[in-house]
């Protein structure tokens, strides 16, 4: 039996949640937002997106302070930072009925496993967002480039869950595609996230154009990318070396882009050290792959965030 959805709950109304949840709501999807500190602002002012694809404002959105207020839904979208996953066991259960699916739009590795521990493996999907968005204020984001989402099933079972979500995302104006091999797609995104988010922090909080302006730092970016690709291959994934030039060439036109982890660092928020850097290093080490550049980067990030 093919799966479909009606009611949606979005957990985490930061940049990713506001942008993608806002797009879905803009195009008529029945979506409720779990909000905490932003709740009074969003109730008063709604959601606002300044976008290269057209600005929009949603003056009235369905919002709640707890998932008990929302109740069971057909699809849960987890868009908060992975540092908040310790709250999943409290937040997810009130949203679940027997056919509820959970889609994580989070960065790094280990997020599907965290959800699987609560729901079981056959109700989990992962989405990789290739987008430049920054949160400007409560309920307000700026979208400057990209927007593509790759969505895959953690354990494919023939019900067409990813296909249906992709179809509905596309209907909401979101470029979406199916990821046949979700774990491979997760490692492919790490090829960008590990060096650019990591070095932006390690260098003290700098934008991507500053990183690429230095030949020495660009060489380090390339070395980190090569290590991620080598680790993914050792774990059975087919990542190619041309991802290095591809990711660097697509980053140059972004200009002074502020990676999300760098923003968290500068704002004094917890950085997703585990999912983006430590977990890939752990898995690579277990597979017998030496990653001296990543080991050094992890040490540098730890030194920065511990201050």
C-alpha positions as CSV (number, residue, x, y, z in Angstrom):
1,X,0.0,0.0,0.0
2,X,1.4,3.4,-1.0
3,X,1.9,6.0,1.7
4,X,0.6,9.6,1.6
5,X,0.2,12.3,4.2
6,X,-2.2,15.1,5.2
7,X,-1.1,16.6,8.5
8,X,2.5,17.7,9.0
9,X,4.4,18.8,12.1
10,X,7.7,20.7,11.8
11,X,10.1,20.6,14.8
12,X,12.6,23.4,14.9
13,X,11.8,26.8,13.4
14,X,15.3,28.0,12.7
15,X,16.6,28.9,9.2
16,X,15.9,25.4,7.7
17,X,12.6,25.0,9.4
18,X,11.2,28.4,8.6
19,X,12.3,28.2,4.9
20,X,11.1,24.7,4.0
21,X,8.1,24.7,6.4
22,X,7.2,28.2,5.1
23,X,7.3,27.0,1.5
24,X,5.0,24.1,2.3
25,X,2.6,26.3,4.2
26,X,2.6,28.9,1.5
27,X,1.4,26.2,-1.0
28,X,-1.4,24.9,1.2
29,X,0.1,22.1,3.1
30,X,-1.5,21.5,6.5
31,X,1.6,22.1,8.7
32,X,2.0,23.0,12.3
33,X,5.2,24.5,13.7
34,X,6.6,23.6,17.1
35,X,7.9,26.9,18.5
36,X,9.5,27.8,21.8
37,X,11.2,31.2,22.3
38,X,10.0,32.4,18.9
39,X,6.3,31.6,19.6
40,X,5.1,35.1,20.7
41,X,6.9,36.8,17.7
42,X,5.5,34.3,15.1
43,X,2.0,34.6,16.6
44,X,2.2,38.3,16.3
45,X,4.1,38.7,13.0
46,X,3.9,35.4,11.2
47,X,6.7,33.9,9.1
48,X,8.7,36.0,6.7
49,X,11.2,34.7,4.0
50,X,13.4,37.0,1.9
51,X,14.3,34.8,-1.0
52,X,16.1,35.0,-4.3
53,X,13.1,33.1,-5.7
54,X,10.6,35.6,-4.4
55,X,9.9,37.0,-0.9
56,X,6.8,35.9,0.9
57,X,5.1,36.5,4.2
58,X,2.7,34.2,6.0
59,X,0.8,36.3,8.6
60,X,-1.0,33.4,10.2
61,X,0.5,30.0,10.8
62,X,-0.4,27.0,12.9
63,X,2.0,27.1,15.9
64,X,2.2,25.4,19.2
65,X,4.5,25.4,22.3
66,X,4.3,21.6,22.7
67,X,3.8,18.6,20.5
68,X,0.9,17.5,22.7
69,X,-1.0,20.6,21.4
70,X,-0.4,19.4,17.9
71,X,-1.2,15.8,18.4
72,X,-0.7,12.9,16.0
73,X,0.3,13.7,12.4
74,X,1.2,11.8,9.2
75,X,4.6,13.4,8.7
76,X,7.1,14.9,11.2
77,X,9.9,17.0,9.8
78,X,12.8,17.4,12.2
79,X,14.6,20.6,11.4
80,X,16.3,21.7,14.6
81,X,20.0,21.3,15.1
82,X,21.2,17.8,16.0
83,X,22.4,19.2,19.4
84,X,18.7,19.2,20.4
85,X,18.2,15.5,19.6
86,X,18.3,14.6,23.3
87,X,14.8,16.0,23.4
88,X,13.4,13.6,20.7
89,X,12.2,11.0,23.2
90,X,10.0,13.7,24.8
91,X,8.9,15.6,21.7
92,X,8.2,12.8,19.1
93,X,5.8,10.4,20.8
94,X,2.8,12.8,21.0
95,X,3.1,13.3,17.2
96,X,3.0,9.6,16.3
97,X,0.3,7.3,15.1
98,X,0.8,3.9,13.6
99,X,1.7,5.2,10.1
100,X,3.5,8.4,11.0
101,X,6.8,8.9,9.1
102,X,9.7,11.1,10.4
103,X,11.9,13.1,8.0
104,X,15.1,14.6,9.4
105,X,16.6,17.6,7.6
106,X,19.6,17.7,9.9
107,X,23.3,17.8,9.1
108,X,25.8,15.1,9.8
109,X,25.6,11.4,10.8
110,X,23.6,9.6,13.5
111,X,20.3,11.5,13.2
112,X,18.4,8.7,11.5
113,X,19.7,6.4,14.2
114,X,18.5,8.7,16.9
115,X,15.0,8.8,15.5
116,X,15.0,5.0,14.7
117,X,15.6,4.3,18.4
118,X,12.2,5.9,19.1
119,X,10.1,4.9,16.0
120,X,11.8,1.8,14.6
121,X,13.7,1.8,11.4
122,X,10.8,1.6,8.9
123,X,9.4,5.1,9.7
124,X,12.6,7.1,9.2
125,X,13.6,9.2,6.2
126,X,16.5,11.6,5.7
127,X,16.7,14.8,3.7
128,X,19.9,16.7,2.6
129,X,19.3,20.4,2.1
130,X,21.6,22.2,-0.4
131,X,20.7,25.8,0.4
132,X,22.1,29.1,1.6
133,X,19.8,30.5,4.3
134,X,20.4,32.5,7.4
135,X,18.0,33.4,10.2
136,X,17.7,37.1,10.6
137,X,15.2,37.3,13.5
138,X,12.4,35.2,15.1
139,X,10.3,33.9,12.2
140,X,12.4,35.7,9.6
141,X,15.0,34.2,7.3
142,X,17.0,35.2,4.2
143,X,17.4,32.7,1.4
144,X,20.3,33.7,-0.9
145,X,21.0,30.6,-3.1
146,X,20.1,27.0,-3.8
147,X,17.3,25.2,-2.1
148,X,17.5,21.6,-3.5
149,X,16.6,18.8,-1.2
150,X,17.5,15.1,-1.7
151,X,15.2,12.8,0.3
152,X,15.8,9.1,0.9
153,X,14.3,6.3,3.0
154,X,16.5,5.0,5.9
155,X,15.1,1.5,5.2
156,X,13.4,1.4,1.8
157,X,10.3,-0.8,1.7
158,X,8.4,-0.1,-1.5
159,X,5.7,2.1,-0.1
160,X,6.9,5.1,-2.0
161,X,7.4,7.3,1.0
162,X,10.3,9.4,-0.3
163,X,8.7,9.6,-3.7
164,X,5.5,11.1,-2.2
165,X,7.4,13.6,-0.1
166,X,9.5,14.7,-3.1
167,X,6.3,15.2,-5.2
168,X,4.7,17.4,-2.5
169,X,7.9,19.4,-2.0
170,X,8.1,20.0,-5.7
171,X,4.4,21.1,-5.7
172,X,5.5,23.7,-3.1
173,X,8.2,25.1,-5.3
174,X,11.0,23.3,-3.6
175,X,13.5,21.5,-6.0
176,X,13.5,18.0,-4.6
177,X,14.8,14.6,-5.7
178,X,14.9,11.1,-4.4
179,X,18.2,9.8,-2.9
180,X,18.3,6.1,-3.6
181,X,21.3,5.6,-1.3
182,X,20.6,7.9,1.7
183,X,23.8,7.2,3.6
184,X,25.9,7.9,0.5
185,X,24.1,11.2,0.1
186,X,24.8,12.1,3.7
187,X,28.6,11.5,3.2
188,X,28.4,13.5,0.0
189,X,27.1,16.5,1.8
190,X,29.9,16.1,4.4
191,X,32.3,16.8,1.6
192,X,31.2,20.5,1.9
193,X,30.1,20.7,5.5
194,X,33.3,19.3,7.1
195,X,35.8,21.8,5.6
196,X,33.7,24.9,5.2
197,X,31.7,24.8,8.4
198,X,34.7,23.5,10.3
199,X,37.4,25.9,9.1
200,X,35.0,28.9,9.3
201,X,35.0,28.1,13.1
202,X,38.7,27.1,13.4
203,X,39.8,30.4,11.7
204,X,37.8,32.4,14.3
205,X,34.5,32.9,12.6
206,X,35.1,33.8,8.9
207,X,33.0,33.6,5.8
208,X,33.6,31.2,2.9
209,X,35.1,33.8,0.6
210,X,37.8,34.5,3.2
211,X,38.6,30.8,3.4
212,X,38.9,30.5,-0.4
213,X,41.0,33.7,-0.6
214,X,43.9,31.9,1.1
215,X,45.8,29.4,-1.0
216,X,46.9,27.6,2.1
217,X,43.4,27.3,3.5
218,X,42.0,26.2,0.1
219,X,44.7,23.4,0.1
220,X,43.4,22.3,3.5
221,X,39.8,22.4,2.3
222,X,40.8,20.1,-0.6
223,X,42.7,17.7,1.8
224,X,39.7,17.5,4.1
225,X,37.4,16.8,1.2
226,X,39.8,14.0,0.0
227,X,39.7,12.4,3.4
228,X,35.9,12.4,3.5
229,X,35.7,10.8,0.1
230,X,38.3,8.2,1.0
231,X,36.4,7.3,4.2
232,X,33.1,7.0,2.3
233,X,34.7,4.7,-0.2
234,X,36.1,2.5,2.5
235,X,32.6,2.2,3.9
236,X,31.2,1.1,0.6
237,X,30.0,4.4,-1.0
238,X,30.8,5.5,-4.5
239,X,32.0,9.1,-4.0
240,X,34.2,10.5,-6.8
241,X,37.2,12.9,-6.7
242,X,35.4,15.4,-8.9
243,X,33.3,16.3,-5.9
244,X,36.3,18.4,-4.7
245,X,36.3,20.8,-7.6
246,X,32.5,20.8,-7.8
247,X,32.1,21.9,-4.2
248,X,34.8,24.6,-4.4
249,X,33.5,26.0,-7.7
250,X,29.9,26.2,-6.4
251,X,31.1,27.9,-3.2
252,X,33.0,30.8,-4.9
253,X,29.9,32.6,-6.2
254,X,28.3,32.5,-2.8
255,X,30.5,35.5,-1.8
256,X,30.7,36.2,2.0
257,X,28.5,33.3,3.0
258,X,28.2,32.5,6.7
259,X,28.0,28.7,7.3
260,X,25.4,27.8,9.9
261,X,27.9,26.3,12.3
262,X,30.0,29.4,12.2
263,X,26.9,31.5,13.1
264,X,26.2,29.1,16.0
265,X,29.8,29.6,17.2
266,X,29.7,33.4,17.0
267,X,26.4,33.5,18.7
268,X,27.6,31.3,21.6
269,X,25.3,28.4,20.7
270,X,26.3,24.8,20.9
271,X,28.0,23.6,17.7
272,X,27.1,20.3,16.0
273,X,30.6,18.9,16.7
274,X,29.5,15.2,17.1
275,X,27.3,14.7,13.9
276,X,29.4,16.7,11.5
277,X,33.0,16.1,12.6
278,X,33.4,13.5,15.4
279,X,31.1,10.8,14.0
280,X,32.6,10.7,10.5
281,X,36.0,10.5,12.1
282,X,34.9,7.7,14.4
283,X,33.4,5.7,11.5
284,X,36.5,6.3,9.3
285,X,38.8,5.2,12.1
286,X,36.8,2.1,12.6
287,X,37.1,1.3,8.9
288,X,40.9,1.7,9.1
289,X,41.1,5.0,7.3
290,X,43.7,7.6,8.5
291,X,42.3,11.1,8.6
292,X,45.0,13.4,10.0
293,X,43.5,16.6,8.6
294,X,40.1,15.9,10.1
295,X,41.7,14.9,13.4
296,X,43.5,18.2,13.5
297,X,40.3,20.1,12.5
298,X,38.4,18.4,15.3
299,X,41.1,19.5,17.8
300,X,40.9,23.1,16.5
301,X,37.1,23.2,16.8
302,X,37.1,21.8,20.3
303,X,39.7,24.4,21.3
304,X,37.4,27.2,19.9
305,X,34.1,26.0,21.3
306,X,35.6,25.2,24.8
307,X,36.4,28.9,25.4
